[in-house]
Amino acid sequence: MMKKAVTLLTILLVSAIGFAQNNPKISFAASDNTIDYGKVEKSRDNGIRSFEFTNTGDAPLMITSVQSTSGITIVSHPSVGIMPGKSSKIEIKYNMAPGPIRKTITVESNATNCPEGRVALKIKGEVVN
């Protein structure tokens, strides 16, 4: 009887490990995933900002694509997996066209805490001459 209980327990443990899902999760430091440039002077600001994030899951996080609307250049983003608990950043550059800033950057990843692994990052503010 004891042997059967140990065997059953072993089978249950192996099954539980086999069904455990790996869940990379992305968490951005910016409040509401938004960077506010505020009121900036074109001549005094290069337009570069960084969206910092952490993999809060239990599997490597892969950033598969970073796309932006016009006026934004993606300066850099991670091309290798970000291990659980580690942080990285996506660096962007706004073209500093005078007027209001309202732009979106779409990040695609294998994160399980975002619908289809997509998250929208936003920048806002105003560029003055």
N, C-alpha and C positions, 0 to 999 in steps of 0.2 A: 504494500500500500504506500509506504513512504517513497519507494523508488518511483512509483507512478506519479506521485505528487511532485517530486523533483523534476521528473521528465516533463510533466505538463508545465511547470513553472519555467523551465528552460525554453520550451517551445514558445510560450507566451512572451518571454523577454526578447527572444530572437525576432519574433513577429513584430513586436512593438518597435524595435530598432529598425527593422526593414521598412516599416510604414512611416517612420518619422520623416517629415518633410523638411527639406532645407529651405529656409526663408530669408533671403537677403532683404533688408529693409533700408530705405533711404530717409534720412531726416535732415532737413536743411536748417541752418542756424538762423537765417533771416526770418523775421516775423512775417507770417502769412506768405512765405516764399517770395518776398518783395524787397528790393533794395530801393530806398528813396534817396535820390541824388540831392534833393532839396533844390534850392535856387543856386545855380552854379554859373560862373563866368566862363565863357568859351576859352578865353585866353589864359585862364588860370587852372584849368582842369583838363587832364588828358582823356577823361571819359572811361578809364579802366576801373572795373570793380570785380570782386570775387564773390561767388556764391559758395560758401563753405557747407559741407555736408558730412554726415557720419553714417556708416553702415551699422545700424542698430539691430540687425538680424543675426542669424547664426550660420550664414553661408556667404561665400564671396559675392560681392555686388559688382555687376558689369554695367558700365555705361555704354550703350550700343549706338546712341545717336544724340547729338545736340544740334537743334535747328533754331534759327531766329528769324524774326521779321526783319524787314529792311531797316538799315541804319545801325545794325548791330553786327559786330564781328566777333566770332568765337575765337578768343586768343588761345585758350588751351582747355583741355578736359582730360581726365584720366583715360588711358588706353589699355590699362591692365586692371585686373580685379582688385577691388578694395576689400580687404579681409574684415571679418566681423570686429566691431569695436574701433576700427581705424577710420580716419577722416581724410578728406581730399577736397579739391575745389574745382569749380568751373569758372574760368576767367573770361570776362567779356569786355568789349570796348564799344561804347556808344559813339556815334560820329559827331556828337556835340552840335547838331543843327539847332540854331536858335528857335526857341518856342517850347511848348510843353513836351515832356517825355512821357510816353505811354506805350511801352513795348513789351513783347512776350518772347520768352525763350522756352522751347519745348525739349525736355530731357526724356529720352527713352532708355529704359534699363530693365533688368530682370527683377526689380524690386516687387515684392508681393504685397506691399502696403499701399500701392497706387493702382488705380484702374488701368489694366493692360500695361503696367510698368511705366506709365507716362505721368510726368508732373510738369505743370506750367510754372515757370519762374517769371517774375515781372519786375520791370524797372519803371520808376516814375520820377517826376521832378520837373524842373524848368531850366532851360539854358538861356541866359541873357548875354547880350554882347558886352 
